[in-house]
Every structure is written in structure tokens, then in C-alpha cells.
Amino acid sequence: MTQLLENSNKESTEEKTDLQTNENETLQGGVSNNTLNREVEKENVNGIQEKPNAQKEEKTLSDSQLTRSSQQDNSTTTASPQTNDHQLPIKHDTSYEKSTSNSTLNEQPMEPTPFPNNTVKTEEVGATQNAATVPLQLQTVKGTKQLRAVNTAAVTPAVSGGTNVNDKVTASNMDISESYIEPNNSGSFYLNSRFTVNGTVKEGDYFTVKMPNAVNTYGDTRYYSDFREELKNSNGDVIALGEYDVASHTLTYKFTSTVNNLQNVTGSFNLTQFMDRQVAKTSDTYPLKYEIAGESFNTQIKVHYGQYHHIGDSNLKSMITMEDSKTGEYEQYIYVNPLKKDAYGTVVRVKGFSNNLSDSNGQVNPDTTQIKILKVDEKQDLNDSFGVDDSQYEDVTNQFKTVYDENNLADIHFGDLHGARYIIKVTSKEKEDSSADLKLSSSMYTKNRYGQYDRITWDNHIVKSSSSGNADGTEVSYQLGDKVWNDANKNGIQDAGEFGIPGVKVILKDKDGNFLEKTETNANGKYVFDNLSNGIYTVDFEAPEGYTASPQNQGNDALDSDGPTSAHAIISDGNNLTIDQGFYLTEPPVPTTHNIGDKVWEDLNKDGIQDDNEPGISNVKVTLTDSDGNVVDTRKTDDKGNYLFEDVKAGDYIVTFETPEGFTPTQTGQGTIDNDSNGTSTKVTVGDSDDLSLDSGFYKTPKYNLGNYVWEDTNKDGKQDSTEKGISGVTVTLKNENGEVLQTTKTDKDGKYQFTDLNNGTYKVEFETPSGYTPTSVTSGNDTEKDSNGLTTTGVIKDADNMTLDSGFYKTPKYSLGDYVWYDSNKDGKQDSTEKGIKDVKVTLLNEKGEVIGTTKTDENGKYRFDNLDSGKYKVIFEKPAGLTQTGTNTTEDDKDADGGEVDVTITDHDDFTLDNGYFEEDTSDSDSDSDSDSDSDSDSDSDSDSDSDSDSDSDSDSDSDSDSDSDSDSDSDSDSDSDSDSDSDSDSDSDSDSDSDSDSDSDSDSDSDSDSDSDSDSDSDSDSDSDSDSDSDSDSDSDSDSDSDSDSDSDSDSDSDSDSDSDSDSDSDSDSDSDSDSDSDSDSDSDSDSDSDSDSDSDSDSDSDSDSESDKDHNDKTDKSNNKELPDTGNDVPNNDTLFGSLFATLGGLFLIGRRRKNKNNNAEK
């Protein structure tokens, strides 16, 4: 479907409208061509607007409705559902305004609408109330123009008399041009056939073409008997006229006088065929039987008349069903409401034009036009073909008001239809003074539920279509000719024993001497000119060489001689085979001729003189040409080198010797005239004697060799040293000066190559670089036999071999790159001596194109390496180990810095082992401590807590425990203490170690404490220690511990720990621990916590525990997080170093305990 959006004078916005049909069919052609136009006009009426997403009732026209052209004579009907986009006037005005369009499909006039309300606008079906107001817009949907085909046969006088010659006519290639047509959309087809008349026919003879009743040849034009189909020849002469009989559906072709001088007439015709609307009334497949000159042809045609469309309740369809080309009368039928809609307030407008008043010769006015309205009964059908029989319907013309307008239109007011259907028949006449074609239009307006009007319009017009045909025959023809003979007795009469002369040229001319044809006599001297018509001719005979023409007209016409020139001949309804010519032999003068020639020989000593021992050269081509350059004769030398041209007429000549293959012409003019060489071409004048002195000498062309050596230039100096060996298998190519390849070879096991059998000249030699080698420098030596000429060089052969073209190569070196990935424990981007490599880091190598050419992993020392690399550009990509962070890059010299995750590197004739990268682990503890070291340390911590309290608690816990175990220890340690001390400490250690350790600790310390100490004490101990420490201590201690403790510990201990401690102790503690080393150290931490409180508690806990363990321990301690994070495997174990933090946390724990006890005491007091 093609849409055309036309804007009114007001601003408009585009809105698409779909169309609904009563069946799923396309709007296509047929006999009538109709263009369907649909418009909907939108305006706010009483506050009601179309809802933008209103449901559409219509279907979209198919692609087959797009405009197509036709050469047929059909009426055209164009249906246009549309509404006006201007106010509806109370009365008709005479002004017309063109709507503008963004499409080239069509422009529609904006004539006034036939309603007495100037405020109502029409609206598309499906609009709903209360939609947003939109600007006025007019939407036009253009379907295809539907053409009604009519015939344009010429008006030609009839041919009278004659005989039916169907028995002489043979029809062939019978066919129809279409298998499917749409008659209401210019659909017609052609009956095609060829025919041949056997023999001759005369004026008035005829053959017939009988057609089926469902078709005719005139379409929608009014047929007149003087309309005839013509068959013409290429000159425009009418061969036959076709007369159509409407009743019998038979076309009779009658031959004209043109055929009287013709025979074997042949021709063809293409007859336009139209469906007869009164016979083929519905869409269907119709069988067709034709009889052409008595021969039957059966086929079928599928006919489709189209469908009905509507916009809202507006639905109609119109068709021009008759046009009289002589009187100008025409008929148009309009189907009103074929879809049986309610159709409120219906008005049908009939127009005598389509788009503009001036574009049509139609008329709609009360003086010329008759409008008849027929009512369609509920039980009656509307013929799809528009073949309406008026007598079958009720005439209700007087029941409706028809209003004519001076602008060539009329409005018929039907009111509310409530499903009623009507047929409007418009009979009118074309304007006599108009040169325009007939174009009509009909529109239907109905009022929709929103008080607006919907309109659908059909445009109709006529398109012409003509049959065609041709015919011709061959004229009756005659022969002219006879014989040219050897008139031996020169009497001008053909006597017995005198024979014909073959090959004599004979020329035929017309009576005015104009050339017509030329021929030659056959072996018997006969000649003939065929296919000649009656008339006067002349014949010229060309005297053959050596002959003289005999005397003319010495006997009767059959035996005399008529020429030799301008012999008169007449053809009158028969052949003329009496034009003869005799010639007799002329005694020729004896010509003077001589012989020329001599010898072609091999000049062994190249001196240009024929020596006795020098042999001839056989089979050499020798050519004799005259002074104009025409070849007179050619010869080839015999086995002794001799040649001879015999019977050469006097004159100037040139003798040319072709150089035999493999030879070179010798020098000329070196001896006497009898034994010299005359070269490859020499001039000779033949006079009154033979010339046997024309010789030519040649010697064998020498052949030469070219080549030498390809060697391995181990010291790369470009010179062939005695210790350097040849390279075998190297491809060497020989080319000529034009770059064309002559030969290729490969070097032998010693590196030698050679090209043989070469002529003098300049050559190009190309060496292919062997795999793994690089060309050495060019021409480094002064000795041409010892230097290198490079990959491409030029060699010249001049009468000698050239064995100096060498090429040297050395093995292409390979290089390596790589280095190191390390754990940058102090994060400074430098490789320190104590920092270890990281193993199993993936490293990828890419070439300059970004293609991966190698991957590897670092070894246990963090080292990696890529070998066997050529010089070039590469990229190294390090895959970052999980849990680690890229260290700083380019902080120091190349062999100690980190180059980052991706490094571009260029190798130029050397290895590169500077491509390193470092990583470190981010801190995850509350303490400001960066350390990743493995350390075994004995922390000896003496802590004296001085507190004054009311509680007397003497507790001596003496615990000596020596655990020596190598194991993976998993230790669960529950310290059970009956006290108000809230201490959650779970030491979870599972190990394979057998360790018996009894720690017996009796403590009479009476302490109530709510010390909540969450700590992650991570101890590297493979000790499997099960100990139950029962400590019942009731300590009544009220203390306010105010402890300022600055523990400043610098050690090599690497410790990550999270200590969670809840206490009432007010403690300012700065623990500053920076360590980046792997060390075994003893951290000695003395911490004095000085607190004044009411609690007097002397507690000396002396615990010496030496745990010597080497293991990987999984220690789950309920005190909090672990101080030791797992590091990536660098090839070394990482022990925990807790010395500093152990001391610090011990001090803080004491403070927390005091604070907690005091709090508990207060809590008890409250209880």
C-alpha cells in the first residue's frame, strides 16, 4: 500500500490509516482501471477527539495495488477513501484548492463537501472520545489505477467476395498471453498465433478465428461493424482485414489485392481479448476454446474482478462500462453500499472529472447527464463484472434528491441506508471541444458516531489497447540466364563439340543500367539469375583472359551470341534462358621468362665466402616478391641448400631468405658474385637472362652458460672464504630483460648452479633466501668471482660464459627474552636481595600483529624465558596472581624494576632479560603493619601490672611445657575459667603431631571480670596440645586503669593480625610496626602498665614455653582474625611472626581485664 499524506493550510501531523476489505484480495486490474482513494479528516467535534491508539477496522492494501501501466483500452476506476480537511460549507462554492503532498502519487482537489453543516468534520472509524487534540490532517491512500480495456481497431473498407481458405491455412504457436487477469483493473490478454498459407490466395479469400462466448474484441467501447483488424507487411501494405461478428464471436480475416502477386503468405496476429461483462459476471476460472482456420486450441483464464473497500461506513465502487468513440456517449455504473453498512447521512457525489475540471472531457449537468437509481433487493446479487441488466432492478430515481453543481458534479442525497444497496447509472456525453481524455470520479460520504464524515472515492478513466498483426508473402519470380561457350570456329553460333567456359563473370543490371547481381558460370559454362520479376534487364559478360568475344546475333536466340556487353533480356510471366555469349581463344604472345636462384649454405668459418667444404642448409624458406611488395612465389631449399624460381617475367624483384633456427646470418660482400653471401634480403632485376647468383650464408649461433655459487658466509663479510661451504637446494631463477622467467634451477650439494644454452644478451638472476638464513652484504669483495651479488643481480653474456653471479647467506641468529616475577614485600617497586620470586605466574608473548606466539609460567624462583626469537617487536603480558597487587613500575634500572602487566619490547640483534614484574599483598589488619615475612621467634614478655585493689589474690602459676613436634597441628584449646571473666578464646589446631603436654595451673585468683577479649592469635606451632586449664578466680577488683602505653617495636617480624579487645581500659597505644623481612628473631618487649585502682592484685604468671614446630597449621581461634594471611607460593614457607603484637596484645589484654572486672563488680553491686 502506498500512502500519501496531504496537508491543509493548517499545521498537520502524520497519522497512518489502514484500510479494511471484505475479503483477503488485492485491488488489481481488469477491464476497468480504478484508483481507490481513502481520506479521513479529523477535527475536534464537541470536545471529542480521536484516540491516538484507537483500534483500526481496516486492512492494508497489498503491494499489488501499486500503480502499473497498460497498453490496453480500458476504463480506469480509482477508489479513494477520503474526507475533506476543511469546514463543511452551508452552500456550494466554486473555489477549489489544491492540497500539497509529500508524494508524487497524485494530487486531489479539495472540492466542497455536500453537507449543510459548516462545523462538522469527518473522522476515521475507530476513533474514541477524549483523545488529545491533534492538528487537522488529510490522509489519502492511493491504490492502483484500474483500467477498463477497449479496442482501437481501425475503420477500414471491407473486402467483398472470395472463398474460405481455412483448408489452405495452417495455424501454429497458438497461445494466450496471460493465465490470470483482473478485468476491472485494465486486465485483458492477447490471443497469439502464427499462420501459413500453402500456395497462393486471391483477393477476397478469407480464413476465420472463432472465439469463446466469454470474451470479445472490443471491450467497453461501443462496437461498430466498420472496426477492422489489419494485417500489414513491412512496407505498410494491408495484406488482410479482420471483420468481427458480435453474435457469433467470430473474426474473419479477408485477404486484399496485395496477395494477388504473392505466394506462400505467412503472418501472425495478437488479438486483444476482453472478458464479456454480460457473460463472465463473477470472479472465476473460465475455459476458453478457440478455432483458428479450423484448428482448435483449448486453454483457460482465471478472472478476478476485485473487491469492495470501505472507510467507516462509506463504501462504493464505480466503473465506466461503455464509451462510444464516434458519438462521445458513455455510461458509468456506481455500486452504493455493497457491504450493507448502516451508512448514516449518505450522500454520493458524481463528478465529470477526476482531479481537475480541465483534465477530463466528461460532463455532469442536467442538460447532458441522465442519472438513474436502481434499488438492489436483499436477495439480489451485484455482478462483480459490472455487467448490469437494468431491467432486473427497481427504478427508484424519483425517491432521492439529486443536486447538480455548476462545477461539473452532482450530489445524490440517500440519507440513512440501514444496509440498503443501490446502483447508480450515469449516462452522459463527452465534451466535443475538449482534447482531454474521459476521467470520472464518484464519492460516498457517511456520518460516523462522532458527528464527523468519512469519504471513499473511486476515479475512473479509459485506457486504449490495440490488437496487432503482420503478414507477407513471396512474389512469384522467374529466372534469366543460359551459357558462355568456347566458340572454337569463331562463328558466333553454339556448334556441336563446342564446350562451356567455366568461371566467367556475368553481371545483371536493370533497364537503366543499375547493378543488380553478379554470378559466375559453372563447370559447363551455365549461369542463372533467380527470383526475378517481370521487366527489362541487361547482361554483361566479362571476357575471360586469353579470349575474344564472338560476333553477335548470328543464329536464333537459343544458339546465338548476345553480348558481350549490354545484352538485352526481357522477362514476361516466364523464365528467359536464352542470353548466351561465345568467346574464342586469342593467340597470346609468347612471354619472355627467366630463372633466378642459387644456394643457402653453412659458413663454417664465418668469412662470408662459400668454401668447397661448407655444406648447404636444407628447408630454408625463400620468398620472391615483386616491386609492389606482392608475393610472387615461395620456395624451400633442398637437401643441398639449392633453390630455384622458374619462369620469372622480366621486372624488378626482391628475394628474401628466412634465417633458419639456431643460425646467424654471415657477413656479406666478401667474395665474388658467385660465392659471396647476399644477406637475408637482396634485389634482383630479371631481364633477358637467368640469374643464379643469389646466395645466402649462415653460421650456427653459439650458446653460452651463466651461473656460479651460493655459499654460507659464516663470518658475514660478503666474501667467499676457503673454509666457507656452499648451500644446497637454493632456488635460482633466470629471467630475460623483460622480466619473463626463462629457467629455474636449484644449487647442487656444493652450492653450484648453472643455466645453459643461452644466447648473447642481458639476463636477470634471482636467488631465493633459504630458510633460516639472511642475505650477506652485497659486493663486499673486489673479486667478482668471490663476492656476493645479493638476492637479485644482472648478468650479461657477450660471446662468452658468465660464471660470476654468486650470492652469500649467513644463518639468521635467534634471541631470547625474559627475567623475573617477584614478591615485592616492601612495595617499593625494586627487587631487593631478600625478596623472593613468585612461581607459576602465567606469562604470554605476542608478536607485532598481536598474535600469541608463546606462553609459560615462572619457575620456583620466579624466573621465565622465551627462546628462539627473531629480531622484532613483541609484547609480554603478566597474569596477575590472585590476591596480589601490581607494584610500582619503572622505579629503578631496567634489571631491577617492575615493568607492569603489559610490556612492549623490541629485540634488535641481542637478548633482553630485563622484563620483570613485582606484586605485593594489601594489608587487611587494624594494625598499621605491613609484613609478609616468615619468621620463627621466641617472644619473651615480662609484664608487671601494678594495681591497687581490694582483692588479695596470690596466684603462682608455674607452667613448663616443652613441645617438640614436626606436624600439621590442629589444636582446639578451650580455656575454662570459672570467673566472671568473659573470655572467648578458641584455639583450634588439628595436627598429626603426638604431643603430651600437661599444663597444670592452679590459681586462687579471685576475680570477677567481664573481660571480653577477642584476639586472633596466630601461632605457628605444630604442637598438638590438649590442655584444660581450670582457673577459678574471684577477683574483686575495682580499678580504673588508665594506661598510656607506647610500644614501639621495630623487628623483622612479619605479622598480620586483627586483635579485637573490648575493655573499659582507657588506653592510648601507638603500635608502629614496619617489617619487611624474613628473619628468625627474638623480640623482647617490656611493657609497664601503671594503673591506680582499688584492686590490689599481685599476680606473677611465669610461663616458659618453648614450642619448636615446623608445620603448616590451621589454627581456628575464637578470639578473632588471624594475624597471618596466606601468601602466594613463592617457593618459601612463611612463618608467623607475632613477637611484637603478642607483647602488645598481652599488655592491652591486662588493661582490658582490669576494666572489665571493674565493670563486673559494679554490675554485681547493682544486682
C-alpha positions, 0 to 999 in steps of 0.5 A, spaced: 500 500 500 502 506 498 500 512 502 500 519 501 499 524 506 496 531 504 496 537 508 491 543 509 493 550 510 493 548 517 499 545 521 498 537 520 501 531 523 502 524 520 497 519 522 497 512 518 490 509 516 489 502 514 484 500 510 479 494 511 476 489 505 471 484 505 475 479 503 483 477 503 484 480 495 488 485 492 485 491 488 488 489 481 486 490 474 481 488 469 477 491 464 476 497 468 482 501 471 480 504 478 484 508 483 481 507 490 482 513 494 481 513 502 481 520 506 479 521 513 479 528 516 479 529 523 477 535 527 475 536 534 467 535 534 464 537 541 470 536 545 471 529 542 477 527 539 480 521 536 484 516 540 491 516 538 491 508 539 484 507 537 483 500 534 483 500 526 477 496 522 481 496 516 486 492 512 492 494 508 492 494 501 497 489 498 503 491 494 499 489 488 495 495 488 501 499 486 500 503 480 502 499 473 501 501 466 497 498 460 497 498 453 490 496 453 483 500 452 480 500 458 476 504 463 480 506 469 476 506 476 480 509 482 477 508 489 479 513 494 477 513 501 477 520 503 474 526 507 475 533 506 480 537 511 476 543 511 469 546 514 463 543 511 460 549 507 452 551 508 452 552 500 456 550 494 462 554 492 466 554 486 473 555 489 477 549 489 484 548 492 489 544 491 492 540 497 500 539 497 503 532 498 509 529 500 508 524 494 508 524 487 502 519 487 497 524 485 494 530 487 486 531 489 482 537 489 479 539 495 472 540 492 466 542 497 463 537 501 455 536 500 453 537 507 449 543 510 453 543 516 459 548 516 462 545 523 462 538 522 468 534 520 469 527 518 473 522 522 476 515 521 472 509 524 475 507 530 476 513 533 474 514 541 472 520 545 477 524 549 483 523 545 488 529 545 487 534 540 491 533 534 492 538 528 487 537 522 490 532 517 488 529 510 490 522 509 489 519 502 491 512 500 492 511 493 491 504 490 492 502 483 489 505 477 484 500 474 483 500 467 477 498 463 480 495 456 477 497 449 479 496 442 482 501 437 481 497 431 481 501 425 475 503 420 477 500 414 473 498 407 471 491 407 473 486 402 467 483 398 467 476 395 472 470 395 472 463 398 474 460 405 481 458 405 481 455 412 483 448 408 489 452 405 491 455 412 495 452 417 495 455 424 501 454 429 504 457 436 497 458 438 497 461 445 494 466 450 498 471 453 496 471 460 493 465 465 490 470 470 487 477 469 483 482 473 478 485 468 476 491 472 483 493 473 485 494 465 486 486 465 485 483 458 490 478 454 492 477 447 490 471 443 497 469 439 498 465 433 502 464 427 499 462 420 501 459 413 498 459 407 500 453 402 500 456 395 497 462 393 490 466 395 486 471 391 483 477 393 477 476 397 479 469 400 478 469 407 480 464 413 476 465 420 478 465 428 472 463 432 472 465 439 469 463 446 462 466 448 466 469 454 470 474 451 470 479 445 474 484 441 472 490 443 471 491 450 467 497 453 467 501 447 461 501 443 462 496 437 461 498 430 461 493 424 466 498 420 472 496 426 477 492 422 483 488 424 489 489 419 494 485 417 500 489 414 507 487 411 513 491 412 512 496 407 505 498 410 501 494 405 494 491 408 495 484 406 488 482 410 482 485 414 479 482 420 471 483 420 468 481 427 461 478 428 458 480 435 453 474 435 457 469 433 464 471 436 467 470 430 473 474 426 474 473 419 480 475 416 479 477 408 485 477 404 486 484 399 489 485 392 496 485 395 496 477 395 494 477 388 502 477 386 504 473 392 505 466 394 506 462 400 503 468 405 505 467 412 503 472 418 501 472 425 496 476 429 495 478 437 488 479 438 486 483 444 481 479 448 476 482 453 472 478 458 464 479 456 461 483 462 454 480 460 457 473 460 463 472 465 459 476 471 463 473 477 470 472 479 472 465 476 476 460 472 473 460 465 475 455 459 476 458 453 476 454 446 478 457 440 478 455 432 483 458 428 482 456 420 479 450 423 484 448 428 482 448 435 486 450 441 483 449 448 486 453 454 483 457 460 483 464 464 482 465 471 478 472 472 478 476 478 474 482 478 476 485 485 473 487 491 469 492 495 473 497 500 470 501 505 472 507 510 467 507 516 461 506 513 462 509 506 463 504 501 462 504 493 465 502 487 464 505 480 466 503 473 465 506 466 462 500 462 461 503 455 464 509 451 462 510 444 468 513 440 464 516 434 458 519 438 462 521 445 456 517 449 458 513 455 455 510 461 458 509 468 455 504 473 456 506 481 455 500 486 452 504 493 453 500 499 455 493 497 457 491 504 450 493 507 453 498 512 448 502 516 451 508 512 448 514 516 447 521 512 449 518 505 450 522 500 454 520 493 457 525 489 458 524 481 463 528 478 465 529 470 472 529 472 477 526 476 482 531 479 481 537 475 475 540 471 480 541 465 483 534 465 477 530 463 472 531 457 466 528 461 460 532 463 455 532 469 449 537 468 442 536 467 442 538 460 447 532 458 447 527 464 441 522 465 442 519 472 438 513 474 437 509 481 436 502 481 434 499 488 438 492 489 433 487 493 436 483 499 436 477 495 439 480 489 446 479 487 451 485 484 455 482 478 462 483 480 463 484 472 459 490 472 455 487 467 448 490 469 441 488 466 437 494 468 431 491 467 432 486 473 432 492 478 427 497 481 427 504 478 427 508 484 430 515 481 424 519 483 425 517 491 432 521 492 434 528 491 439 529 486 443 536 486 447 538 480 453 543 481 455 548 476 462 545 477 461 539 473 458 534 479 452 532 482 450 530 489 445 524 490 442 525 497 440 517 500 440 519 507 440 513 512 441 506 508 440 501 514 444 496 509 440 498 503 444 497 496 443 501 490 446 502 483 447 508 480 447 509 472 450 515 469 449 516 462 452 522 459 456 525 453 463 527 452 465 534 451 466 535 443 471 541 444 475 538 449 482 534 447 482 531 454 481 524 455 474 521 459 476 521 467 470 520 472 470 520 479 464 518 484 464 519 492 460 516 498 460 520 504 457 517 511 456 520 518 460 516 523 458 516 531 462 522 532 458 527 528 464 527 523 464 524 515 468 519 512 469 519 504 471 513 499 472 515 492 473 511 486 476 515 479 475 512 473 478 513 466 479 509 459 485 506 457 486 504 449 489 497 447 490 495 440 490 488 437 496 487 432 498 483 426 503 482 420 503 478 414 507 477 407 508 473 402 513 471 396 512 474 389 512 469 384 519 470 380 522 467 374 529 466 372 534 469 366 540 466 364 543 460 359 551 459 357 558 462 355 561 457 350 568 456 347 566 458 340 572 454 337 570 456 329 569 463 331 562 463 328 558 466 333 553 460 333 553 454 339 556 448 334 556 441 336 563 439 340 563 446 342 564 446 350 562 451 356 567 456 359 567 455 366 568 461 371 566 467 367 563 473 370 556 475 368 553 481 371 545 483 371 543 490 371 536 493 370 533 497 364 537 503 366 543 500 367 543 499 375 547 493 378 543 488 380 547 481 381 553 478 379 554 470 378 559 466 375 558 460 370 559 453 372 563 447 370 559 447 363 559 454 362 551 455 365 549 461 369 542 463 372 539 469 375 533 467 380 527 470 383 526 475 378 520 479 376 517 481 370 521 487 366 527 489 362 534 487 364 541 487 361 547 482 361 554 483 361 559 478 360 566 479 362 571 476 357 575 471 360 583 472 359 586 469 353 579 470 349 575 474 344 568 475 344 564 472 338 560 476 333 553 477 335 546 475 333 548 470 328 543 464 329 536 464 333 536 466 340 537 459 343 544 458 339 546 465 338 551 470 341 548 476 345 553 480 348 558 481 350 556 487 353 549 490 354 545 484 352 538 485 352 533 480 356 526 481 357 522 477 362 514 476 361 510 471 366 516 466 364 523 464 365 528 467 359 534 462 358 536 464 352 542 470 353 548 466 351 555 469 349 561 465 345 568 467 346 574 464 342 581 463 344 586 469 342 593 467 340 597 470 346 604 472 345 609 468 347 612 471 354 619 472 355 621 468 362 627 467 366 630 463 372 633 466 378 636 462 384 642 459 387 644 456 394 643 457 402 649 454 405 653 453 412 659 458 413 663 454 417 668 459 418 664 465 418 668 469 412 662 470 408 665 466 402 662 459 400 668 454 401 668 447 397 667 444 404 661 448 407 655 444 406 648 447 404 642 448 409 636 444 407 628 447 408 630 454 408 624 458 406 625 463 400 620 468 398 620 472 391 616 478 391 615 483 386 616 491 386 609 492 389 611 488 395 606 482 392 608 475 393 610 472 387 612 465 389 615 461 395 620 456 395 624 451 400 631 449 399 633 442 398 637 437 401 643 441 398 641 448 400 639 449 392 633 453 390 630 455 384 624 460 381 622 458 374 619 462 369 620 469 372 617 475 367 622 480 366 621 486 372 624 488 378 624 483 384 626 482 391 628 475 394 628 474 401 631 468 405 628 466 412 634 465 417 633 458 419 633 456 427 639 456 431 643 460 425 646 467 424 646 470 418 654 471 415 657 477 413 656 479 406 660 482 400 666 478 401 667 474 395 665 474 388 658 474 385 658 467 385 660 465 392 659 471 396 653 471 401 647 476 399 644 477 406 637 475 408 634 480 403 637 482 396 634 485 389 634 482 383 632 485 376 630 479 371 631 481 364 633 477 358 637 472 362 637 467 368 640 469 374 643 464 379 647 468 383 643 469 389 646 466 395 645 466 402 650 464 408 649 462 415 653 460 421 650 456 427 649 461 433 653 459 439 650 458 446 653 460 452 652 458 460 651 463 466 651 461 473 656 460 479 655 459 487 651 460 493 655 459 499 654 460 507 658 466 509 659 464 516 663 470 518 658 475 514 663 479 510 660 478 503 666 474 501 667 467 499 672 464 504 676 457 503 673 454 509 666 457 507 661 451 504 656 452 499 648 451 500 644 446 497 637 446 494 637 454 493 632 456 488 635 460 482 631 463 477 633 466 470 629 471 467 630 475 460 630 483 460 623 483 460 622 480 466 619 473 463 622 467 467 626 463 462 629 457 467 629 455 474 634 451 477 636 449 484 644 449 487 647 442 487 650 439 494 656 444 493 652 450 492 653 450 484 648 452 479 648 453 472 643 455 466 645 453 459 644 454 452 643 461 452 644 466 447 648 473 447 644 478 451 642 481 458 639 476 463 636 477 470 638 472 476 634 471 482 636 467 488 631 465 493 633 466 501 633 459 504 630 458 510 633 460 516 638 464 513 639 472 511 642 475 505 650 477 506 652 484 504 652 485 497 659 486 493 663 486 499 669 483 495 673 486 489 673 479 486 667 478 482 668 471 482 668 471 490 663 476 492 656 476 493 651 479 488 645 479 493 638 476 492 637 479 485 643 481 480 644 482 472 648 478 468 650 479 461 653 474 456 657 477 450 660 471 446 662 468 452 660 464 459 658 468 465 660 464 471 660 470 476 653 471 479 654 468 486 650 470 492 652 469 500 647 467 506 649 467 513 644 463 518 639 468 521 641 468 529 635 467 534 634 471 541 631 470 547 627 474 552 625 474 559 627 475 567 623 475 573 616 475 577 617 477 584 614 478 591 615 485 592 614 485 600 616 492 601 612 495 595 617 499 593 617 497 586 625 494 586 627 487 587 631 487 593 636 481 595 631 478 600 625 478 596 623 472 593 620 470 586 613 468 585 612 461 581 607 459 576 605 466 574 602 465 567 606 469 562 604 470 554 608 473 548 605 476 542 608 478 536 607 485 532 600 483 529 598 481 536 598 474 535 600 469 541 606 466 539 608 463 546 606 462 553 609 459 560 609 460 567 615 462 572 619 457 575 620 456 583 624 462 583 620 466 579 624 466 573 621 465 565 624 465 558 622 465 551 627 462 546 628 462 539 626 469 537 627 473 531 629 480 531 622 484 532 617 487 536 613 483 541 609 484 547 609 480 554 603 480 558 603 478 566 597 474 569 596 477 575 596 472 581 590 472 585 590 476 591 596 480 589 597 487 587 601 490 581 607 494 584 610 500 582 613 500 575 619 503 572 622 505 579 629 503 578 634 500 572 631 496 567 634 489 571 631 491 577 624 494 576 617 492 575 615 493 568 607 492 569 602 487 566 603 489 559 610 490 556 612 492 549 619 490 547 623 490 541 629 485 540 634 488 535 640 483 534 641 481 542 637 478 548 633 482 553 632 479 560 630 485 563 622 484 563 620 483 570 614 484 574 613 485 582 606 484 586 605 485 593 599 483 598 594 489 601 594 489 608 587 487 611 589 488 619 587 494 624 594 494 625 598 499 621 603 493 619 605 491 613 609 484 613 609 478 609 615 475 612 616 468 615 619 468 621 620 463 627 621 467 634 621 466 641 617 472 644 619 473 651 614 478 655 615 480 662 609 484 664 608 487 671 601 490 672 601 494 678 594 495 681 591 497 687 585 493 689 581 490 694 582 483 692 588 479 695 589 474 690 596 470 690 596 466 684 603 462 682 602 459 676 608 455 674 607 452 667 613 448 663 611 445 657 616 443 652 613 441 645 617 438 640 613 436 634 614 436 626 606 436 624 600 439 621 597 441 628 590 442 629 589 444 636 582 446 639 584 449 646 578 451 650 580 455 656 575 454 662 575 459 667 570 459 672 570 467 673 566 472 671 571 473 666 568 473 659 573 470 655 572 467 648 578 464 646 578 458 641 584 455 639 583 450 634 589 446 631 588 439 628 595 436 627 598 429 626 603 431 631 603 426 638 604 431 643 603 430 651 603 436 654 600 437 661 599 444 663 597 444 670 595 451 673 592 452 679 590 459 681 586 462 687 585 468 683 579 471 685 576 475 680 570 477 677 571 480 670 567 481 664 573 481 660 571 480 653 577 479 649 577 477 642 584 476 639 586 472 633 592 469 635 596 466 630 601 461 632 605 457 628 606 451 632 605 444 630 604 442 637 598 438 638 596 440 645 590 438 649 590 442 655 584 444 660 586 449 664 581 450 670 582 457 673 577 459 678 578 466 680 574 471 684 577 477 683 574 483 686 577 488 683 575 495 682 580 499 678 580 504 673 586 503 669 588 508 665 594 506 661 598 510 656 602 505 653 607 506 647 610 500 644 614 501 639 617 495 636 621 495 630 623 487 628 623 483 622 617 480 624 612 479 619 605 479 622 598 480 620 593 480 625 586 483 627 586 483 635 579 485 637 579 487 645 573 490 648 575 493 655 573 499 659 581 500 659 582 507 657 588 506 653 592 510 648 597 505 644 601 507 638 603 500 635 608 502 629 610 496 626 614 496 619 617 489 617 619 487 611 623 481 612 624 474 613 628 473 619 628 468 625 628 473 631 627 474 638 623 480 640 623 482 647 618 487 649 617 490 656 611 493 657 609 497 664 602 498 665 601 503 671 594 503 673 591 506 680 585 502 682 582 499 688 584 492 686 590 490 689 592 484 685 599 481 685 599 476 680 606 473 677 604 468 671 611 465 669 610 461 663 616 458 659 614 455 653 618 453 648 614 450 642 619 448 636 614 446 630 615 446 623 608 445 620 603 448 616 597 449 621 590 451 621 589 454 627 581 456 628 581 461 634 575 464 637 578 470 639 578 473 632 582 474 625 588 471 624 594 475 624 597 471 618 594 471 611 596 466 606 601 468 601 602 466 594 607 460 593 613 463 592 617 457 593 618 459 601 614 457 607 612 463 611 612 463 618 608 467 623 611 472 626 607 475 632 613 477 637 611 484 637 603 484 637 603 478 642 607 483 647 602 488 645 596 484 645 598 481 652 599 488 655 592 491 652 589 484 654 591 486 662 588 493 661 582 490 658 581 485 664 582 490 669 576 494 666 572 489 665 572 486 672 571 493 674 565 493 670 563 486 673 563 488 680 559 494 679 554 490 675 554 485 681 553 491 686 547 493 682 544 486 682 
